[in-house]
Amino acid sequence: MSQILNSLVIASTHTSHFSIRTFFDLLTSLAYFTIPLAILFFMKKRKHVKFKWIYICFTLFILLCGFTHALHVLPHLMSIEPLQSIQTIAAGLTATISIITAIMVWSIMPRLLRIPSTAELEEANKEIRYLAHYDMLTGLINRNYFNILMEQVINEATQYKKQFAVVFIDLDRFKMINDSYGHRMGDLLLEEVSNRIVRTVGEKDIVSRQGGDEFILLLQDVSPDKAEITVNKILGLLSSVFILDGKEIHCTPSVGISCFPTDALDAENLIKYADLAMYKAKETGRNNYKFFTKAMNEEISFKLSLENDLRKALVKEEFEVYYQPQLDLNTNRIVSVEALLRWHHPEKGFVSPADFIPLAEETGLIVPIGEWVLRESCKQTKKWRNQGHDISISVNLSNQQLISNHIVELVKEILIENQLDPQYLTLEITESLAITNLTDTLNKLKKLQEIGVTIALDDFGTGYSSLSYLSTLPINFVKIDKSFINDICDKTKREIVKSVSRIASSRGLTVVAEGVEEEEQIYIIQSLGIGMIQGYYLSKPVPSKEMEKKFLEKLSFV
Ligand SMILES: [Mg+2]
């Protein structure tokens, strides 16, 4: 500072001797002092900690340069020497570079180091807050923010003894829309769905998108009755057609509702219960709503514990294959047995297949379980055949098994592994399976027939009951469902069975009557041209040992 003052004093008192050199020296000195000041000012303004030490070191370096320069120019300033051209040019250059450096520090450096200004930081913070709290696609609040707001609503409702409802909305078959029309259309639909929901609810109500096609609403200050009115409006609005990109899209929602304080007092359970009720709504035909009930909770607890045990049952060897005989009415011989899975639970005892098979299908466990049954049944059949029993095996094939790409290879592998001739294996499929993916199903069934396996259409009459399946599907057997056989004395049912039997015979198919329980039924069945029977009249499904003792050793039914 004293150098500047000195220069100024000398310049003012000896104006006549004031040279260009002195002017440049003065400029350089000013620059050296300007740079550290610029840096200090910059640091104070930006308050950026990360590059603090770089600036401190740079500042010290500039200060050192300034000090050295000052020492160098001081004698010249004092003596006021005549113009020395080279030194003047050098000093001029130094001054210019120093000033450019100062400008750089002030403007370019922060940009190069990408240090955001306070306004930029505030903007970025705003964006981060938005991303943390809102869904980018619909602009609705997201799961995290919904949970925070819900806690606040619960506190307020508890304090002022208010009621509110949590509404869980899931779009039915949204995946199908995504798959058929593409994800862009799916996104457009979600946006429009959120718009419709927002238009329906009140200003104080909270609407959130939880992800995918799931929305959760918090309807404030409402009784269950009032919540029901709003939900009905939402159902109506979402069920009406959507015109997106000039295309008509139909979409329905399934809705579950839980209420505060009757169902639960905390956010986690209220959401869980609304979700549970939504699944119940889906189960009962979609496009409707369900209020949460205590029974739903018990049912789900039972289901969850059963699912847990089911996952371990295969490893713990709790499954057993039972066999139910099939009688050829023409020869009065047990020609085949149907393999049926049984589960001996270590605590619950015998679990009904009606309880665990749907669960296994729902969870996908049916695939490994089904494979085990197929393997076990083929092994047992081979063993019986080795013992001289002329018997075939019928194994039920689940939808998921047939959908899997390697089912044909798996069947081949199991047959080879057990050295069982394919002609002794029948795979039973259901009508619903046949219509799921007709082309794919047809291909796989044909391939299975090509390797020599026979195919049976199981439970005929329970599902879509289309007689056209008898001609379109590559099948060898038709098993008429026991509901028809139970009422075989009824004229209408008997006529239906008669038609099925006639068409099946004309197609060269063997008809099996399932669920035969009484001798009287057999006479009618025989009169209708049905060749085979299965049911409690012969035997309930029994373990392999019992099967051997009761039937195989005689192979006839008396
Ligand atoms: Mg069956």
Residues whose N, C-alpha, C, O or C-beta is under 5 A from the ligand:
A	BS01	MG	N396 E428 D458
